[in-house]
């Protein structure tokens, strides 16, 4: 059965490195919005295009899952609702979902982000320590139930997960 793997963690936690390892080990397709944003726009979120691009990657993931191939979403996915919505979407196309969480302490995070910028500024974003500190509070860390695959969030009103996904990622459910 195809599996949707949600790679979760802060900037500099090693998400992309882990996603590459997983894709190689299990033969999954890896979708990483930063790579697309850099190639297409040279910026992380010009004019709100990131949500549109992520939506298309979510749509693509659903198509790949339908074909029986596993997909890794290397998005960060800081919000619990994002992860719950994607797990629901995986179920609608006959796939399972799991969360792969990478933790990183603040000192290591800062060092990794600085090293990444110094080593390959053409393939990453400049991130300040102030931004890292601000973002640390935005991640809703997965709990044991989510990591075990037993967490099921109640669908939001009105309408459930589909309208929620359409609002969060405007191009995720389109054809």
C-alpha positions as CSV (number, residue, x, y, z in Angstrom):
1,X,0.0,0.0,0.0
2,X,1.2,3.5,-0.9
3,X,2.3,5.6,2.1
4,X,2.3,9.4,2.5
5,X,5.3,10.4,4.7
6,X,5.0,13.8,6.3
7,X,8.5,15.1,7.2
8,X,8.0,17.5,10.1
9,X,10.5,19.8,11.8
10,X,12.1,23.2,12.2
11,X,14.3,24.9,9.6
12,X,17.7,23.2,10.0
13,X,16.4,20.0,11.6
14,X,17.6,17.8,8.7
15,X,14.3,17.3,7.0
16,X,15.5,17.3,3.5
17,X,18.5,15.0,4.3
18,X,16.1,12.6,5.9
19,X,13.6,12.8,3.1
20,X,16.3,12.0,0.6
21,X,17.4,9.0,2.6
22,X,13.8,7.7,2.9
23,X,13.1,8.2,-0.8
24,X,16.2,6.2,-1.7
25,X,15.5,3.5,0.9
26,X,11.8,2.9,0.0
27,X,11.6,4.1,-3.6
28,X,9.3,7.0,-2.8
29,X,8.8,10.2,-4.7
30,X,10.1,13.2,-2.7
31,X,8.4,16.6,-3.0
32,X,10.2,19.6,-1.5
33,X,8.7,23.0,-2.1
34,X,12.0,24.9,-1.4
35,X,13.6,23.3,-4.4
36,X,10.7,24.4,-6.6
37,X,10.5,27.9,-5.1
38,X,14.2,28.4,-5.6
39,X,14.2,27.2,-9.2
40,X,11.0,29.0,-10.2
41,X,11.1,32.3,-8.2
42,X,14.4,32.6,-6.4
43,X,12.5,33.5,-3.2
44,X,10.8,31.6,-0.5
45,X,7.3,33.1,-0.8
46,X,7.0,35.8,-3.5
47,X,3.5,37.3,-3.5
48,X,2.0,34.4,-1.6
49,X,3.0,31.9,-4.3
50,X,4.3,29.3,-1.9
51,X,0.8,28.1,-0.8
52,X,-0.2,27.8,-4.5
53,X,2.9,25.8,-5.3
54,X,2.6,23.6,-2.2
55,X,-1.0,23.0,-3.2
56,X,0.1,21.7,-6.6
57,X,2.6,19.4,-4.8
58,X,-0.2,18.1,-2.6
59,X,-2.3,17.5,-5.7
60,X,0.7,15.7,-7.4
61,X,1.2,13.7,-4.2
62,X,-2.4,12.5,-4.3
63,X,-2.0,11.4,-8.0
64,X,1.2,9.5,-7.2
65,X,-0.4,7.8,-4.2
66,X,-3.3,6.7,-6.4
67,X,-0.8,4.9,-8.7
68,X,0.5,2.9,-5.7
69,X,3.8,4.8,-5.2
70,X,4.7,6.3,-1.8
71,X,5.3,10.0,-1.5
72,X,7.4,12.0,1.0
73,X,6.3,15.6,1.6
74,X,9.3,17.6,2.9
75,X,7.3,20.7,3.8
76,X,8.1,21.2,7.5
77,X,4.3,20.9,8.2
78,X,4.4,22.9,11.5
79,X,0.7,22.7,12.1
80,X,-1.1,19.7,13.5
81,X,-4.2,20.5,11.3
82,X,-2.0,20.5,8.2
83,X,-0.8,17.0,9.0
84,X,-4.3,15.8,9.9
85,X,-5.7,17.1,6.7
86,X,-2.9,15.4,4.6
87,X,-3.4,12.1,6.5
88,X,-7.2,12.4,5.6
89,X,-6.4,13.1,2.0
90,X,-4.0,10.1,1.8
91,X,-6.9,7.9,3.1
92,X,-9.2,9.2,0.4
93,X,-6.9,7.9,-2.3
94,X,-6.3,4.5,-0.6
95,X,-3.0,5.3,1.0
96,X,-1.8,5.4,4.6
97,X,0.0,8.4,6.2
98,X,2.7,8.7,8.8
99,X,4.6,11.5,10.5
100,X,8.4,11.5,10.5
101,X,9.5,14.1,13.1
102,X,13.0,15.6,13.4
103,X,13.8,17.5,16.5
104,X,16.7,20.0,16.6
105,X,17.9,22.1,19.5
106,X,18.3,25.9,19.0
107,X,22.1,25.9,19.0
108,X,22.4,23.1,16.5
109,X,19.7,24.7,14.4
110,X,21.5,28.0,14.2
111,X,24.8,26.4,13.3
112,X,23.3,24.3,10.6
113,X,21.4,27.2,9.0
114,X,24.5,29.4,9.0
115,X,26.7,26.6,7.5
116,X,24.1,25.9,4.9
117,X,24.0,29.5,3.9
118,X,27.8,29.8,3.8
119,X,28.3,26.5,1.8
120,X,25.5,26.9,-0.8
121,X,23.8,30.3,-0.8
122,X,22.5,29.6,-4.3
123,X,20.3,26.7,-3.1
124,X,19.0,28.0,0.2
125,X,17.5,31.1,1.9
126,X,19.1,33.6,4.1
127,X,17.6,33.1,7.6
128,X,18.3,35.3,10.6
129,X,18.6,34.1,14.2
130,X,15.6,36.4,15.0
131,X,13.5,34.5,12.4
132,X,14.6,31.1,13.8
133,X,13.7,32.2,17.3
134,X,10.3,33.5,16.1
135,X,9.6,30.3,14.2
136,X,10.5,28.0,17.0
137,X,7.2,28.9,18.7
138,X,5.1,28.1,15.6
139,X,5.8,24.4,15.4
140,X,3.1,22.2,17.0
141,X,5.3,19.2,17.8
142,X,3.7,15.8,17.0
143,X,2.8,13.9,20.2
144,X,3.2,10.2,20.7
145,X,-0.2,9.4,19.3
146,X,0.5,11.2,16.1
147,X,3.9,9.6,15.7
148,X,2.3,6.2,16.3
149,X,-0.3,6.9,13.7
150,X,-3.2,6.7,16.1
151,X,-4.0,10.5,16.2
152,X,-7.2,11.4,14.3
153,X,-8.3,15.0,14.4
154,X,-12.0,15.9,14.1
155,X,-12.7,17.4,10.7
156,X,-13.2,21.1,11.0
157,X,-16.5,22.9,10.4
158,X,-17.8,23.8,7.9
159,X,-17.6,21.0,5.5
160,X,-14.6,18.9,6.8
161,X,-11.1,18.5,5.6
162,X,-11.7,19.1,1.8
163,X,-12.6,22.8,2.2
164,X,-9.9,23.3,4.8
165,X,-7.3,21.9,2.4
166,X,-8.7,24.1,-0.4
167,X,-8.3,27.2,1.8
168,X,-4.8,26.2,3.1
169,X,-3.4,25.1,-0.3
170,X,-5.6,26.7,-3.0
171,X,-4.5,24.4,-5.8
172,X,-4.4,21.1,-3.9
173,X,-7.8,19.7,-4.9
174,X,-8.1,21.1,-8.4
175,X,-7.8,19.1,-11.6
